[in-house]
Amino acid sequence: MRLILASASPRRIELIKKLKYLDVEVRPANVEEHTDKTDDKEAVMELAERKARAIKSDGLVLGADTMVVARGKRLGKPKTAREAREMFGLLCGAPHKVLTGVCLIRGGKIIKACEETAVEFAEYDESVVSAYIATGKPFDKAGGYGVQDAELAPLIVKITGDYDNVLGLPTALVDALISENYK
């Protein structure tokens, strides 16, 4: 089955390839990533739908959007080292959630869903945070971190839920949605 992934994220591209039955074409969607939705799950699903709709195709299109919410605040991609440090201040020492909204569109059929995973970081460790920020890795990731990055391992205490979701795409959810709605 052919699927168009409306994303340039290297992590999403790698994750969608886990679904071996899909022939994936990558077409990044350029859309405004701001929403007025106050409900976090509704917000990521709206942004995922916006990305999917931006791709003009009769085929199956997948849009996705990931958001990190810590201590009630939505954390996007940090623009500066200071902003990344502030994000780690919110992330460390308390659980936070990673939400990924997905939207599949083919023809007039639109299916949206959201995966939520809980992540817990250890207390703030200046040396770990500084070393991680120095790598430059925080600046292209929601919440300012990649759970797969070895430099971050000392901070990760617990992940409850779908690990792939924290990477950027809940592949099990996408697989189930395709199987239930488009096969």
C-alpha positions as CSV (number, residue, x, y, z in Angstrom):
1,M,0.0,0.0,0.0
2,R,1.3,3.4,-0.9
3,L,1.4,6.1,1.8
4,I,2.5,9.8,1.6
5,L,4.1,11.0,4.7
6,A,3.6,14.7,5.1
7,S,6.8,15.2,7.1
8,A,10.5,15.9,6.7
9,S,11.3,14.5,10.2
10,P,14.1,11.9,9.9
11,R,12.6,10.2,13.0
12,R,9.1,9.9,11.5
13,I,10.6,8.7,8.2
14,E,12.5,6.0,9.9
15,L,9.6,5.0,12.1
16,I,7.0,4.7,9.3
17,K,9.4,2.2,7.6
18,K,8.6,-0.2,10.4
19,L,5.3,-0.8,8.7
20,K,6.8,-3.0,5.9
21,Y,3.6,-3.3,3.9
22,L,3.7,0.5,3.1
23,D,5.5,2.0,0.1
24,V,6.3,5.4,1.6
25,E,6.7,8.6,-0.3
26,V,7.9,11.6,1.7
27,R,6.4,15.0,0.9
28,P,7.0,17.6,3.7
29,A,4.0,19.8,4.4
30,N,4.7,23.5,5.0
31,V,1.9,24.7,7.3
32,E,1.5,27.1,10.2
33,E,2.2,25.1,13.4
34,H,0.1,27.3,15.7
35,T,-3.3,26.4,17.0
36,D,-5.8,28.2,19.2
37,K,-7.1,24.9,20.6
38,T,-6.7,24.8,24.4
39,D,-7.1,21.0,24.7
40,D,-3.7,19.5,24.0
41,K,-5.0,16.4,22.3
42,E,-7.3,18.4,20.1
43,A,-4.4,20.7,19.3
44,V,-2.0,18.0,18.0
45,M,-4.8,16.3,16.0
46,E,-5.7,19.7,14.4
47,L,-2.1,20.3,13.4
48,A,-1.7,16.7,12.1
49,E,-4.8,17.2,10.0
50,R,-3.5,20.5,8.7
51,K,-0.3,18.8,7.6
52,A,-2.2,15.9,5.9
53,R,-4.6,18.3,4.1
54,A,-1.6,20.3,2.7
55,I,-0.6,17.4,0.5
56,K,-2.8,17.2,-2.6
57,S,-3.2,13.5,-3.5
58,D,-5.8,10.9,-4.1
59,G,-3.7,8.4,-2.2
60,L,-3.4,7.8,1.5
61,V,-1.7,10.7,3.3
62,L,-0.4,10.7,6.9
63,G,0.1,13.9,8.9
64,A,1.5,13.9,12.4
65,D,2.4,16.5,15.1
66,T,4.1,15.9,18.4
67,M,3.8,18.1,21.5
68,V,5.5,17.9,24.9
69,V,3.5,19.2,27.9
70,A,5.4,19.7,31.2
71,R,3.9,21.2,34.3
72,G,0.9,22.4,32.2
73,K,3.1,24.2,29.6
74,R,3.4,23.2,25.9
75,L,7.0,22.9,24.9
76,G,7.8,23.4,21.2
77,K,11.3,23.4,19.7
78,P,13.7,25.7,21.6
79,K,15.3,28.4,19.6
80,T,18.2,29.2,21.9
81,A,20.3,27.5,24.5
82,R,18.6,29.5,27.2
83,E,15.2,28.4,26.1
84,A,16.4,24.8,26.0
85,R,17.7,25.1,29.5
86,E,14.4,26.6,30.7
87,M,12.6,23.6,29.1
88,F,14.8,21.1,31.0
89,G,13.9,23.0,34.1
90,L,10.3,22.2,33.5
91,L,11.0,18.6,32.3
92,C,13.3,17.5,35.1
93,G,12.0,16.2,38.4
94,A,8.4,15.7,37.4
95,P,6.5,13.5,34.9
96,H,5.6,15.1,31.6
97,K,3.5,13.9,28.6
98,V,4.3,13.4,25.0
99,L,1.3,13.7,22.7
100,T,1.3,12.8,19.0
101,G,-1.7,13.5,16.8
102,V,-2.0,11.6,13.6
103,C,-4.3,12.2,10.7
104,L,-4.9,9.8,7.8
105,I,-6.7,11.1,4.7
106,R,-7.7,9.3,1.5
107,G,-10.4,10.7,-0.6
108,G,-13.1,12.1,1.7
109,K,-12.3,9.8,4.6
110,I,-10.4,11.4,7.4
111,I,-9.3,9.5,10.5
112,K,-7.7,11.3,13.5
113,A,-6.3,10.0,16.7
114,C,-3.8,10.9,19.5
115,E,-1.3,8.8,21.4
116,E,-0.1,9.9,24.9
117,T,3.0,8.7,26.6
118,A,4.2,9.6,30.1
119,V,7.9,10.3,30.5
120,E,9.7,11.0,33.8
121,F,13.1,12.7,34.0
122,A,15.4,12.7,37.0
123,E,16.1,15.9,38.9
124,Y,17.9,18.7,37.0
125,D,21.6,17.9,36.4
126,E,23.4,21.0,35.1
127,S,26.3,19.0,33.6
128,V,24.1,16.6,31.7
129,V,21.8,19.4,30.4
130,S,24.7,21.6,29.4
131,A,26.5,18.8,27.6
132,Y,23.3,17.9,25.8
133,I,22.5,21.5,24.7
134,A,26.1,21.8,23.5
135,T,25.5,19.0,21.0
136,G,22.8,21.1,19.2
137,K,20.4,18.2,19.3
138,P,17.6,20.0,21.3
139,F,16.8,22.6,18.6
140,D,14.9,20.4,16.1
141,K,12.7,18.5,18.6
142,A,9.5,19.3,20.5
143,G,10.3,19.7,24.1
144,G,14.0,20.2,23.3
145,Y,15.0,16.5,23.6
146,G,15.3,13.2,21.7
147,V,14.7,10.3,24.0
148,Q,17.0,8.2,21.7
149,D,20.0,10.5,22.3
150,A,22.7,8.8,24.4
151,E,23.7,12.0,26.1
152,L,20.3,12.3,27.6
153,A,20.2,8.7,29.1
154,P,21.2,9.8,32.6
155,L,18.0,11.9,32.9
156,I,15.5,9.3,31.7
157,V,13.9,7.6,34.7
158,K,10.7,6.0,33.2
159,I,8.6,5.8,30.0
160,T,5.0,4.7,30.4
161,G,3.4,3.9,27.1
162,D,4.5,3.9,23.4
163,Y,8.3,4.5,23.1
164,D,7.8,5.2,19.3
165,N,5.4,8.0,20.2
166,V,8.2,9.7,22.2
167,L,10.4,9.4,19.1
168,G,7.8,11.2,17.1
169,L,5.3,8.7,15.6
170,P,3.1,6.0,17.3
171,T,3.6,3.3,14.7
172,A,1.3,0.8,16.4
173,L,-1.5,3.4,16.4
174,V,-0.9,4.3,12.7
175,D,-0.8,0.6,11.8
176,A,-4.1,-0.1,13.6
177,L,-5.8,2.9,12.0
178,I,-4.7,1.9,8.5
179,S,-5.8,-1.7,9.1
180,E,-9.2,-0.7,10.5
181,N,-10.0,2.0,8.0
182,Y,-8.1,1.7,4.7
183,K,-7.4,-1.9,3.9
